[in-house]
Amino acid sequence: MWKDPIVEEVRAERRRHAKEFDFDLVRIFESLKSRERQHPDRLVSRPPRRPAATKKSA
């Protein structure tokens, strides 16, 4: 099976980051939020959208 090297690199970094915080989701989340606060210029905000209406079949 072919493996994408970019995907593998991202997964390796994710594992490294999780291991740094003993796989504690609360601590991982706090770390990521801290990084966001350090670099607000790198975040993208988009206004909320209404879901598209779907037609029901008769």
Contacts in CASP RR format, 6 or more apart in sequence:
PFRMAT RR
TARGET T0000
AUTHOR 0000-0000-0000
METHOD contacts of the structure
MODEL  1
MWKDPIVEEVRAERRRHAKEFDFDLVRIFESLKSRERQHPDRLVSRPPRR
PAATKKSA
17 28 0 8 1.000
17 31 0 8 1.000
18 28 0 8 1.000
20 31 0 8 1.000
21 27 0 8 1.000
21 28 0 8 1.000
21 31 0 8 1.000
36 43 0 8 1.000
END
